[in-house]
């Protein structure tokens, strides 16, 4: 729904001292900016993106440096076959070793390519997770917003009934004053009026509670003061075939299940790569220096230095590893089958959800049309009953019955309109069309 695509740069400043009109688009924009669940999903996606940014690291060599220093202080004593003895005390020496080792995997059964592509799929999976959370958040905001609107309409219906009861009290009191009425009629009218006043207070409290629930879904400060719209707009032209076709392409949960199949396939490629030899290039640079203050052995140098370079290769050929590779490959294949089953199950659940939501949507549309006709009849009936009662041609019971019929008609009308909106929202959520 394009009208929901309000830029996220829209910032809403709520004033606790003044009632301002909060539109649905503003509520959605605020929720998309502040909602905790969306922020958590973004954090998970950022982890996958960070891993992907280092996707080519598997193709690069590994270089390590080593530094070692040894300091000795020894007392030495030697005796030879000819009886000669040599003895030195407090002989100090030091030894330094420095080295650089390069290891570069040239071939690993193409495992590094599969790992790189797998990271790319994880990034896409994270994006789909964010989209799913955004869609669910928008659906929740729409439901919470129109829950407030619904109860606001209910309050308006109660206040309309109060005006009728106030007129009843006046008429009943007037009849009593001129001697043509009865005291019970006055009392019953006042009781009914007080009941409506109590219902008004209850309704106002319910609206305040639902507003706080909306605040929580938007993640704004509680007790934030604002007003909402008076109407619940409906899209009366949704078509089941179009929704089912688009849902199979856009539904985030179905796309996530499909992406998990792709990831499982790359995991299988990684496991198959373990069957092949691994060929690595090795190179090194070494520096060694020995420095002795004195030596007992005349053939031992006082100072020596050695610098060397080397290059070679290493090939690791898997011959037998307790069937670990074979088992891992079988497990990867089973995981692919499992992910495909998850996909088919999600597709079935999605199709069932769309069908049921559409049936509910169609039923609520029919109920709405019927109740819109009924409300006009009920209003006219109350108007006639009130005038007839004013003229003294009917009893208060007949007027109360007419009022009760109007109250019931209002309840059914408001419920039908709200339920139709819920069904519409659910269809668009399943369709994946609440956000693009």
C-alpha positions, 0 to 999 in steps of 0.5 A, a space after each residue: 500500500 503506497 500510502 504507507 510508504 512515508 519516508 522514515 525521516 518524518 519525525 513526530 513531536 507530540 505535545 502533552 499539553 495539546 490534542 493534535 491529530 495523529 494520522 495513520 501514516 505518522 503512526 507507522 513512520 514513528 513505529 518504523 523509526 523507533 520499534 525495538 523489534 525492528 532495531 533488533 532485526 537490523 542488528 542481526 542483519 548488520 552481523 551478516 553484512 559485516 561477515 559478508 564484507 570480509 567474504 573474500 578473506 578466505 581467498 587471501 593468505 595467512 601471514 604470521 610473525 614470531 619473535 623469540 628472545 632468550 637470555 642465559 647465565 650459566 656456569 659450565 664445567 667440562 672434563 676431557 679424555 686427556 684429563 683436561 678440565 675447563 671451567 667457566 662461571 657466570 657465562 652470559 649469552 643471548 639468542 634471538 629468533 625472528 620469523 615470518 610464515 606465509 600459508 596460502 590455500 590454493 585449492 580446497 575443493 572450491 569450499 572457499 567459493 561456496 563459503 563466500 556465496 553463502 555469506 551473500 545469502 545470509 545478507 539477503 536472509 537478514 534483509 528479509 528478516 527486517 522486511 518481515 518485522 517491518 510488515 508485522 510492525 505496520 500491521 500491529 500499528 494499523 490494528 492498534 490505531 483503528 482499535 482506538 478509532 473503533 472505540 472512539 466511534 463507539 463513544 460517539 454512539 453512546 453520546 448519541 444515545 445519551 442525547 436521546 435519553 436526555 430528551 426522554 427525561 425532559 419529556 417524561 418530566 414534562 408529562 409528569 408535571 402536567 399530570 399525564 405522565 407517571 413517576 416510574 417513567 421519569 425514574 427509568 429515564 434517569 436510570 437509563 441516562 445514568 447508565 449511559 453516562 457510566 458507559 461513557 466513562 468506561 469508554 473514555 478509559 478504554 480509549 485511553 488504554 488503547 492509546 497507550 497500547 498504540 504508544 507502546 507499538 510506536 515506542 513513544 513516551 507513555 501518556 503522550 496526548 493526541 487524537 486519532 481519525 474518526 473514520 476507518 477507510 476500507 479497500 473494497 476491491 481486493 481480489 483473491 487471485 491477485 493476492 495469492 499470486 503476489 503473496 507467493 512472490 512477496 511474503 517475507 516468511 515464504 521468501 525466508 524459507 526459500 532463502 534457507 534452501 539456498 543456504 542449505 545448498 551452499 552448506 552441502 557444497 562446503 561438505 562435498 569440498 571436504 572430499 578433495 585434497 587441500 593444496 597450500 603454498 608455504 613460505 617463510 623468512 627466518 632470522 637467528 642470532 646467538 651471542 655468547 660472552 664466553 665458551 668452554 668448548 673452543 669449537 663453539 662460536 662466540 657469535 653466530 647469525 643465520 638468515 634464511 628463506 624457504 618456500 614450499 607446498 603442502 598437500 593434505 589428501 583425505 583418505 579415511 576420517 571415520 566416515 565423517 565427511 560422508 556423514 556430514 554430506 548426508 546430513 547436509 542433504 537431509 537439511 536441504 530436504 527439511 528446508 524444502 518441507 519447511 518451504 512447502 509447509 509455509 506455502 500451504 500455511 500462507 495459502 490457507 491464511 489468505 483464503 481464510 482472511 479473504 473469506 472473512 473479508 468478503 463476509 465482513 463487507 457484506 455485513 457492513 453493507 447490511 449494517 449501514 442499511 440497518 443503522 439508517 432504519 434504526 435511527 429513523 425508528 428511534 426518531 419516530 418512537 421519540 415523537 410518538 412518545 412525546 405525543 403520548 401515543 406510545 409507552 416508554 417501553 416501546 421507546 426503550 426497545 427502539 433505542 436498544 435496537 439502535 444501540 445494537 445496530 451501532 455495535 454491529 456496524 462499528 464491529 463490522 467496519 473494524 473487522 473488515 479492516 482487520 481482514 484487509 490488513 491481514 490480507 495485505 500482510 500475508 501478501 507482503 504489500 504493507 511495505 515495499 
